[in-house]
Amino acid sequence: MNRFKEFRLYFSERVLSCLGNGKSLMPPKKLINAVAGGDFEAVGNEFLGYFIKYGGLKPGHRVLDVGCGCGRMAVPLMKYLSNEGSYEGFDIMGVAIDWCQRHIAAQDSRFHFQQADVYNKSYNPRGSHQPTEYQFPYPTGSFDFVFMTSVFTHMLAADMQHYLSEIARILKPNGRCMISMFLLNPESQGLMDGGKSRFRLTIARPDCMILREDQPENTVGYGEVFIRQCFARNALEIIEPVHFGSWAGRTNHLSFQDIILARKA
C-alpha cells in the first residue's frame, strides 16, 4: 500500500469521525477558482488529516493560517478545534477575507481573519507594503501550530525568507509549523529532466528556480539544501522525513506538493 492510500485509510477511520456529518460552508465557485483552486472541501479535509497525523495538531491548539484564502482550512477546523482552541488567518486578497469574516467569523467567535496590507500585482494592487516589510500582526510566541499551503510556491526567495523568520517569531517554544512547497533535489531534478514532472523549473532567480519569466511568482521552487539552511537559521528543526509530493512525477508520495514539518527549538 503506498503512502497516499495508507493516509486515506487512516483519514477515513480516524479523522472523519472528528468532523461529523454536518453540511460544510462553501464559498462561491468563482471565489474558489480565483483563490484556492482544486476541490475546496476534499483538499481542506486532506490537509487537516496531515496536520493531525504528522503535525500533532490538537483540538485545543492556537493555530495560524498564513495565506488563508477563502477559508479552505478554516472550514474543517471549525469542526475539529475545541472551545479551548482558536484560529487566526490572514491573506492579501480582500474579497476572500471579506467572505471569511461574513460566513465563518460571524458564526464562530474562535475564528478571526484580517487582510494583510501587502502589495501584489494580481491580488492586492493597492497594498502599501512589500512582503519583506510585513510583520505578522501577532505577538512573539503566540501560536502552537502554524501552517502555509501553496504560499511559498508563489514567493521569491527574499519574501520567503522573511515570512519564515516571522513564522519562527510567532511560534511558541516547541510549537510546530507545516509548510508545502516545491523542493529541488537530485531526484526531482532527474524527474524533471526526464519529462516526468508536471512542470520544469528551469529559470534561475536568486536562491530559487521559476517556471515563467513573465510571471516570476507563478511557480517557484527551492533547493532542498538551501531550505534546510533557512529553517536552521530560524531555529526551526525539521522533523524527518520530508514528505515529498507527486508534482515532480514521483510514484511514492503523500500529496501534490512537498511538505515540511518543523519544530521551534
N, C-alpha and C positions, 0 to 999 in steps of 0.2 A: 504494500500500500504506500503510495507516495505521500509526501508531507502535506500536500493540499487536501487530499482525500482524508488523511488522518485528522487534520484540523476540522474539516467539515463534520466528521463523525463526532468529535469532541464537542463542537459547537451545537450540533443538534441535540445532544444528550444533556449538556451542562448549562449552556448559556441561554438558549431559548426559554428554558424554564424560568429564568430570571425576568424575562421581558413580558410575559403574559401574552394574551391574545387580543388585546385592545387594538383598535384601529390607529395607525400611526398618522402623525401630521405629515402632510406632503405639500411642498411648495409648488407653485405653478411650473409646468414643464418648461416654459420659456426661461424661467429663472434658473432651474436646474441645469439646463443646457448651457446657459451663459456663465455659470459659476462653477458647477461641480462636474457635470458630465456623468456618463455611466448610469447604472441603476442606483438611484438615490438610496432606497431602503436596503437593498442587498449589500452594497458597499459599506454603508454605515454599520450594519449588523456584523459584517465580516471583520471590520477593524475593531469593533467593540470586543469581539472574541479574542483578537490579538492582544488588546490591552489587558484583558483579564488573564489569559493563559500565559502569555510571555512577559507582559509588563507588570504583573502583580497588582493591577488596579483593584481597589477595594471600594465597596459601596459608600464608605464614609470619607473618602478622599476629597480633597480640594483640587480641582483639575483646571487646566488652562488649555484652550483650543486656539492655537496660533494659525490664523488664516481660516476662520471657522466657516466662511462662505454662508450658505443659506441654511445651515443647521444640520448638515448630514450626520454629524456625530452627536450633536446635541439631542436630537430626537430619540435615539436609542438610550442615551444616557439618562434621559428623563425617567425611564423605567428602571434603570439599573442603580442609580445613586440613591442612597438612603437619605433620610431627613438630616443626618449629620454631614452629608456630602454637599458639595456646591460646585458650580461651573462658571467659568468666565471665558468669553470668546471675543476675539476682535478680528476684523477684516478691513481691507481698504475699500471695499465696494459698498457704497451707501445703500443701494436698493436691497442688497442681501441682508445687511444689518437691520434695516427697517422691517423686513419680513420677520426676522427672528424676534425682534422686540415686540411686534404686534401679535405673533402667534405662539411664541414659546415663553418669553419672559413675562408676558401679560398673564399667563395662567400658572406660572411656576416661579415662585419667589427665590428659588435656589439658583436660577439661571439669569445671567447678566451678559449683555452684549454692548459693544461700542465700536464705532468706526475709527480706524487708525488714520490720522491725517498725513498719509504717506502718498507721495506722488507716484502715479503710474499712468502712462500714456493711454492705455486701453481701459483701465478700471477705475481710476481716480485722477483724472487730469487736473482737478483743482487742488490736489493735495499740496501742502506747503512744505513738507519735509521729504528729504531723500531717505531711503531705507537706513542708511548708515547713521542718520541723525536721530532716528526714532527710538526713544526709550520706552520700553513696555510700561504701561501705566499702573504698575503694581509694586508694592514694597519688596525689598530683598527678602528672600526666604519665605515666600507666600504659598507655594504650591507643593503638593505631594506628587503630582503627576502632570507632565506637560507633553502635548503631542502636536505634531505637524504632519499632515498628509498632503502630498503634492504641492508643497510650497518651495522647498529647496530645488525642485526640478525646474523652477521658474525664476531663480535668483542667481545673479552673478556672484563671483567669489567674495568681494568686499562686503556686499549686503548679507550674504550667507554667514560670513564670519561674525558680523555684528549681531545678527539675530541669535546665533549660537551663544555668544557671550551673554546676551540678555536672558536666554533660557537658563544658563548656569546661574545667573544672579538671582533670579526669582524662585529657583528651586530650593526647597528645604534641604538641609543635610540628609543624605541618603535618599532624597527624592529621586524619581526616575523620569526619563523622557524617552519617547519613542518617535522616531523621525523616518520618513520614507524619502528615498532619493534614487538617483541613478549613479551607481558606483562603477568606476572603470578599473579593471584589474586584468591580468593576463587572460583569464577565462572569458570575461565579457568582450575584451578586445579581439580575441580569437574568433568568437562567435560573430562579432560584427564584421570582421574581415572575411569570414566565410559565408556571409549573406544570410545568417540565421536570425539576426536581430530584427526587432520591429523597426528600428531606425539606426543609422550610423552617425555617431558624433565625431565629426572629422575636422571641425573648425576650431582652432585654438584661440582661447582668450586667457587672460592672466589666471592661472591656477584652475582652469576648468576647460571643458570642451562643449561646444554648442552645435546645434543642428542647422540653424539658419542664420546667415549673415545679416539679412534684412530684419529679422526679429530675434535678437540675441537671447532674449529670455523665454522664447517659445519652448525650448527643451535644453536643459543644462545637465551635464554630468561632471562628476568629480573623481579624481584618482582616489582609490581606497587608502593609499598610504597618506596622502595629503589630509583626507578627512580624519583619519586616526590621529594625526598630529594636531589638528584643530580641536578635537574632543579633549585630547590630553592637556593642551594649553589651558583649557577651561575647567580643569579638574573634573571632567566627565569621563568616568570609567566605563568603557564599552563592555557590556555583558555578552559574552560569546555564547553561541555563534551569531555572526551577522546572518540575517535571513535573506539570502539572495532571491531576486524575483525572476519572473519569466520574460521581462522586457527584452533581454539580450538573446533569447532563444533557448534558455535552459529548459530541460525536461523535468528536472527535480527542483521544485520551487515552492514558495509559500504563497506569495501574492504577485501582483504585476511588477511593482517597484521593489527595490531592495529596502530592507527595514533594519534600522539600527536601534537597539535599546541600550541606554546608558544610565549609570547611577552617579549622582552628585557626591563626590568624595568629601 
